Amino acid sequence: MMIADSVRAIWCRELKVDDIAADDDFFTLGGQSVIMFRIQDAFMEELGVEVPMDQMFLNPTVASISAYIESLDPVAP
C-alpha cells in the first residue's frame, strides 16, 4: 500500500469521513488539535514514523503530508 493510501485511510477514520481528496485541507475538513494528536499516534503505530506537530500544520493535505513522510529516511540513525 502506498503511503498516501495509508494516510488517507487514517485521516478518513479519525475525521470520520468516507473519502478525502489528496488536496483537501485538514482544517477545512474539521481537523483540530485532538484529532491531529490521534493522527500523529496512528502515523507512529501504523507507519512507524514520527511526524512533528509543525509538519502537520505545514502539510495540511494528504498529498503534502504523504510527501513529507516519504521524504523521511527510515534507515537513518
LINRAQUI-V715578 format. One line per field, one symbol per residue. psi: psi as a letter, one per 30 degrees, with the letter a starting at -180 (. if undefined). burial: + if it has 24 or more other C-alpha atoms within 12 Angstrom, else -. A space follows every 50 residues. Layout:
# LINRAQUI-V715578
psi: ???
burial: ???
This chain:
# LINRAQUI-V715578
psi: kleeeeeeeeeeeefhlelklfgkkeeefgkleeeeeeeeeeeeeffgkj jleeeeefigleeeeeeeeffkjfgk.
burial: --++-+++++++-++----+-+--++--+-+---++--++-++---+-++ +----+--++++++++-++--------
